[in-house]
Amino acid sequence: MRTRAICLATGLALLLGVTFIAGDARAEHLIVSVSNHRVTVTPNYSGEELVLFGSIERERDTPVPRSGYDLVVTVSGPRVDMVTRRKERWFGIWVNADSRQFLNVPAYLAIFANRPLDKIATPDILRRQQLGLNNVLLTQRVGPDYADVVASDPFRRAFIRLRTDLGLYQENTSAVTFLTPTLFRTGIPLPAEVPTGTYTVGIKLLADGALIAKTETAFEIVKVGFEQFVATTARQHGLLYGVATACMGLMAGWMASIVFRRD
Amino acid sequence: MQLYLPIADLPVNVFLILAMGAAVGFVSGMFGIGGGFLMTPLLIFVGIAPAVAVATVASHIAASSFSGALSYWRKRAIDPMLALVLLCGGMAGTVLGVWTFTRLRSLGQLDLLIALSYVVLLSGVGGAMFWEGLRAIQRSKHGQVVPLRRSGAHGWIHGLPLKVRFKRSKIYLSAIPVVAIGLIIGFIGAIMGIGGGFILVPMLIYLLRIPTSTVIGTSMLLTLVTMTFATVLHAATNHLVDVVLALILMTGGVTGAQFGARAGQRIRGEHLRLLLGLLILAVGIRFAVELGIRPADLYTVRETTGGT
């Protein structure tokens, strides 16, 4: 909850900042759209790619910045709590020893840009705008404290690495392509294990190392069909589900004894 | 063909799982065992979370032991009284097992316990079976005849009070060790995702000296009830039973078992025990190696809640 409040506060502050800047000198704003606002995951779903299209709208007299525009797109999935455990050698075998809880972190996180982040802005700006996997806020609980730690923290790095291996976290600094100086597109790959829920897409426009415009859009991933029904039932009516599964097992056994009966 | 498993939360190849079910079914039909101790590790090696594998295999074993129990029932090879007393312990053991399972899962030590139990139990039982089979083969080569049961060699177990008459097994025995054995089987069954037939049968034969004619059928009945119960408990408390996975396993398993049973009849008893011992030992060693070598990744990530 606390992280949310912080996010909201920063978001609001940024929004105010943007309107201020826009009113002052610059007059760019972003228009974006994703190819599909509702992705349905069916039993044979094996991953999909959404496409985000957008255009940078300028006032007629606004000049294109000398270094061109830079875009950073952050796609974050539903928030979940996760725990990262580290194994240690203990009497010759490897056991889970130390652990860290990650609270309210996105189950899916993808960051796309048109060129390497360190070329887009200074480390300070990147951190303040939470641009890049190393700069996104990931709240950890260490004992009684709630805090994000430095990017080099071993648990944080392991967490990001493992999520990246699953295809659920990613950073691709060449994914955003400009079709014209003001028209851009990027693909959003969604792996087969993609979690369901609401996904927010934050698009930030930078020029000469400073944020000049931002916008947000969202899409939803829903699981449909039999398997979703099964998952929901298993969660909400565990006992009934168990009895049904057991009955199914007994039926299968009984059928087999009839089909293959030899005596 | 890829199919998405709703509870295990990952897509799998249907034919791979079907083939695994059939292979394990073949082996279990050949040796007359449930096959849980092979199925659960195979699922874990394929990438399914150990907790889901254990809970799901319970329902698979329930299915395969039901068809077995039915055919033994028709042959009147089940001792109802013995099964009833075993079940008293078995049910309590299952509840205890599922409870321990849930506790350890929240502590993050469940996978370790599953692996450790596999190492200890399978290496022990597999080693003993292998050794025993080897000796039996040697003896038969030398032409020696070994008495299966030494008459009058009653241990301390047979001196315990609370004696019950088990009519169909034609044995008069204390209920205490029977309940205790049921308890142990129920407990490890719920934690390890095994029916426990491969431990129960030797225990009943060698410790309690119950005649072999009723042992296998009765052990199947116990497996059937404890595993059905474990399925329901795992589903109700941990929400880990994957019905889609279970269905694929059952389909492969019950089919494979029929062919396995036919193959098993052509192999001699000692060789069968030797092979089974070797198989159990191999699985145990596989787990031991896994625990001993430095894991490729020291870190693991697991989702703890659905979040907000």
Interface residues (C-beta under 8 A of the other chain):
Chain A: M1 V41 T42 P43 N44 Y45 S46 P78 R79 V80 D81 M82 V83 T84 R85 R86 K87 E88 R89 G92 I93 W94 V95 N96 S99 Q101 N104 A107 F155 A158 F159 R161 L162 R163 A192 E193 E227 Q228 V230 A231 A234 R235 G238 L239 Y241 G242 V243 A244 T245 A246 M248 G249 L250 A252 G253 W254 M255 A256 S257 F260 R261 D263
Chain B: M1 Q2 L3 Y4 L5 P6 I7 D9 L10 P11 S59 H60 A62 A63 S64 S65 F66 S67 G68 L70 S71 R74 K75 G108 Q109 D111 L112 L116 T228 T231 V232 L233 H234 A235 A236 T237 H239 V241 V243 V244 A246 L247 M250 T251 V254 T255 A257 Q258 L291 G292 I293 R294 P295 D297 L298 Y299 T300 V301 R302 E303 T304 T305 G306 G307 T308
